[in-house]
């Protein structure tokens, strides 16, 4: 059994590790670059063969590995925000109105990345009535936090569709917590993709997908891995333990890390959407 992961770069690594030289990975293009000292991995799934190999829908997946931030190096937070916002801007393309969706259960800390990110989002839709910019350099942005099915009794996708009827966005940005195969990538990796997202798929609790097919506009997914499947973790360590399915492992200081990564993702969305904004100005808008 392959370790469970939401990260395209890990799915590619796992496929190549299991196949060895026996099978060539077709339908997938990948390259690594360095931006401002941040290792960036781009994976493009091109066709059905690539989808089958990696178990993910076709599209572009950009992963930023924030090693300097995990080491608390000076300036690493601002550098990470600028790097992630640039990658997000590349996926967004031209747009005038955006809806940002913070998925997850705010009462379960490892699942609260989406709500935490929305807390750091500059929303502007209420500042204007027409189609012009809310303020010079600021895009028209709305946000929603649909919670989870167990709290509302309604699929998150259905609640977002209702919000879209009012907000009329050109693009939807969906922020969610992810599962990783490697514990070293927890809270130090951000994945962005233009293929949408299936909430809960990484932990075996799949809900209705967020994608252009279901929402009718481009959907950009932004995710941070916060958990590792315990069974996968012990198998990698070659330990034969009787672990029930569904046991997930996270970091000891998960509260602090979720707040930090929520702020990073929220600020990155702010810079990507509001092109006339500087990083130093964001706290003033949120206060």
C-alpha positions in Angstrom: 0.0 0.0 0.0 1.3 3.4 -1.0 1.5 6.1 1.7 -1.5 8.5 1.5 -0.6 12.0 0.2 -2.3 15.0 -1.2 1.0 16.4 -2.6 1.6 15.8 -6.3 5.4 16.0 -5.9 5.2 13.2 -3.3 2.9 11.1 -5.5 5.5 11.4 -8.3 8.3 10.4 -5.9 6.4 7.4 -4.6 5.5 6.3 -8.2 9.1 6.5 -9.3 10.3 4.8 -6.1 7.9 1.8 -6.5 8.4 1.5 -10.3 12.1 1.8 -10.3 13.4 1.5 -13.8 10.6 -0.9 -14.8 8.0 1.7 -15.8 8.5 5.2 -17.3 6.3 7.9 -15.9 4.3 9.1 -18.9 1.9 12.0 -19.0 3.7 14.0 -16.3 6.2 16.8 -16.6 8.2 18.0 -13.6 10.9 20.5 -12.9 12.6 22.1 -9.8 13.6 25.7 -9.5 14.9 28.0 -6.8 13.1 31.3 -6.0 14.5 33.6 -3.4 16.1 30.5 -1.7 12.8 28.6 -1.7 12.8 25.2 -3.5 9.9 25.1 -5.9 8.7 21.9 -7.6 6.3 22.2 -10.6 4.4 19.0 -11.6 2.1 19.1 -14.7 -0.2 16.2 -15.2 -1.0 16.2 -18.9 -3.3 13.4 -19.7 -5.3 10.3 -18.4 -2.1 8.3 -18.2 -0.5 10.8 -15.9 -3.8 11.0 -13.8 -3.7 7.2 -13.3 -0.1 7.1 -12.4 -0.3 9.8 -9.7 -3.9 9.4 -8.7 -4.6 13.1 -9.2 -6.6 15.1 -11.8 -4.7 16.8 -14.7 -3.4 20.2 -14.1 -0.5 22.3 -12.7 0.8 21.7 -9.2 3.3 24.1 -7.6 4.9 23.1 -4.3 7.0 25.5 -2.2 9.3 24.0 0.4 9.8 26.5 3.2 12.9 25.2 4.9 14.2 28.6 6.0 10.9 29.3 7.7 10.9 26.0 9.6 14.4 27.1 10.9 13.0 30.5 11.9 15.7 32.3 9.8 15.5 36.1 9.8 13.3 37.4 7.0 12.1 33.9 6.1 8.4 34.7 6.7 8.3 37.7 4.4 10.3 35.8 1.8 8.0 32.9 1.9 4.9 35.1 1.6 6.3 36.8 -1.5 7.3 33.5 -3.1 4.0 31.8 -2.5 2.0 34.9 -3.6 4.0 35.0 -6.9 3.2 31.4 -7.6 -0.5 32.0 -6.8 -0.6 35.0 -9.1 0.8 32.9 -12.0 -2.0 30.4 -11.6 -4.7 33.1 -11.2 -4.3 34.8 -14.5 -6.4 37.9 -15.2 -9.4 38.3 -12.9 -11.4 41.2 -11.3 -13.4 39.5 -8.6 -12.4 36.6 -6.3 -14.1 34.4 -3.7 -11.8 32.8 -1.1 -13.1 29.7 0.7 -11.5 28.6 3.9 -12.4 24.9 4.2 -12.1 22.8 7.4 -13.2 22.5 10.9 -11.9 25.4 13.1 -12.5 23.3 16.2 -10.0 20.6 15.1 -6.7 22.3 15.0 -4.9 20.4 12.2 -8.0 21.0 10.0 -8.2 24.7 10.7 -5.7 26.0 8.1 -8.6 27.3 5.9 -10.4 29.3 8.6 -7.1 30.6 9.9 -6.1 31.9 6.4 -9.4 33.7 6.0 -8.8 35.5 9.2 -5.8 37.1 7.5 -7.6 37.9 4.3 -8.4 41.5 3.2 -12.0 41.4 2.0 -13.2 44.4 -0.1 -16.5 43.5 -1.8 -18.5 45.4 0.8 -16.6 48.6 0.0 -18.0 49.0 -3.5 -21.3 48.6 -5.3 -20.2 48.7 -8.9 -17.5 46.8 -10.9 -14.6 49.2 -10.3 -11.8 48.6 -7.8 -12.9 48.9 -4.2 -9.8 51.0 -3.6 -6.9 51.8 -5.9 -4.8 48.7 -6.3 -7.3 46.4 -4.4 -9.4 43.7 -6.1 -13.0 43.0 -5.3 -12.6 40.0 -2.8 -15.2 38.1 -0.8 -14.7 35.2 1.6 -16.6 32.4 3.2 -16.0 29.6 5.7 -18.6 26.8 5.0 -17.5 24.7 8.0 -17.9 20.9 7.6 -20.9 18.6 6.9 -21.0 17.4 10.4 -21.5 20.9 11.7 -23.9 22.3 9.1 -25.7 19.3 7.6 -24.9 20.8 4.2 -22.1 20.0 1.8 -19.5 22.7 1.7 -19.8 22.8 -2.1 -23.5 23.7 -1.9 -22.9 26.5 0.6 -20.1 27.9 -1.6 -22.4 27.8 -4.7 -24.9 30.0 -2.7 -22.1 32.4 -1.9 -21.1 32.5 -5.6 -24.6 33.6 -6.6 -24.0 36.8 -4.6 -20.3 37.4 -5.0 -20.2 36.5 -8.8 -16.4 35.8 -8.7 -14.2 35.3 -11.8 -12.1 32.8 -9.7 -12.5 30.8 -6.5 -9.5 30.1 -4.2 -10.0 27.2 -1.9 -7.7 26.8 1.1 -7.5 23.5 3.0 -5.4 21.3 5.2 -3.6 18.4 3.4 -2.1 15.0 4.3 1.6 14.3 3.5 3.5 11.0 3.2 6.7 12.5 4.7 6.5 13.9 8.2 9.3 16.3 7.3 6.9 18.2 5.0 4.4 19.0 7.7 3.9 22.8 8.1 6.8 23.6 5.9 5.2 23.0 2.5 2.6 24.8 0.5 1.0 23.3 -2.6 -0.9 25.4 -5.2 -2.8 23.9 -8.1 -5.3 24.8 -10.8 -7.1 21.4 -10.7 -9.4 22.1 -7.8 -9.6 20.0 -4.7 -11.6 17.2 -3.1 -11.9 18.1 0.6 -11.0 15.3 3.0 -9.6 13.0 0.3 -6.2 12.8 2.0 -7.6 11.4 5.2 -10.2 9.1 3.6 -13.2 11.3 4.1 -13.9 12.6 0.6 -16.6 15.2 0.1 -17.8 16.8 -3.2 -15.1 18.3 -5.3 -14.4 22.0 -5.9 -13.4 22.4 -9.5 -14.2 24.3 -12.7 -16.6 21.5 -13.5 -18.7 21.9 -10.3 -18.4 25.7 -9.9 -18.2 27.0 -13.5 -15.1 29.2 -12.9 -11.4 28.5 -12.4 -10.7 27.0 -9.0 -7.2 27.4 -7.4 -6.5 25.2 -4.5 -4.0 26.2 -1.8 -3.0 23.6 0.8 -0.7 23.0 3.7 0.1 19.4 4.9 -0.7 19.2 8.6 -1.0 15.4 9.2 0.6 12.1 8.3 -1.3 8.8 8.2 0.0 6.7 11.1 -0.1 3.4 9.2 2.0 4.9 6.4 4.4 6.4 8.9 5.1 3.2 10.7 5.4 1.2 7.5 8.1 3.6 6.3 9.9 3.0 9.5 9.5 -0.8 9.0 7.6 -1.1 12.2 4.8 -3.7 12.4 2.3 -2.2 14.8 -1.4 -2.8 15.2 -2.6 0.7 14.3 -6.3 1.2 13.5 -7.1 2.9 10.2 -7.9 6.6 10.5 -5.2 7.4 13.1 -3.4 10.6 12.0 -0.2 12.1 13.3 0.6 15.8 13.6 3.2 18.0 15.3 3.4 18.7 19.1 3.1 22.5 18.6 0.3 22.2 16.0 -1.6 25.2 17.4 1.3 27.6 16.8 2.1 26.1 13.4 -1.5 26.3 12.2 -1.6 30.0 13.2 1.7 30.7 11.4 0.8 28.9 8.2 -2.7 30.4 8.2 -1.2 33.8 8.4 1.3 33.0 5.6 -1.4 31.7 3.3 -3.7 34.6 4.0 -1.0 37.2 3.4 0.0 35.4 0.2 -3.5 35.6 -1.1 -3.6 39.3 -0.1 -0.5 40.1 -2.2 -1.6 37.9 -5.1 -5.1 39.5 -5.3 -4.4 43.1 -4.3 -1.6 44.0 -6.6 -1.2 47.5 -5.3 -0.6 46.3 -1.8 2.8 45.8 0.0 3.5 43.2 2.6 4.0 45.8 5.3 0.6 47.3 4.7 -1.4 44.2 5.3 -1.5 44.3 9.1 -3.0 47.8 8.9 -5.9 46.6 6.8 -6.6 43.7 9.1 -6.5 45.7 12.4 
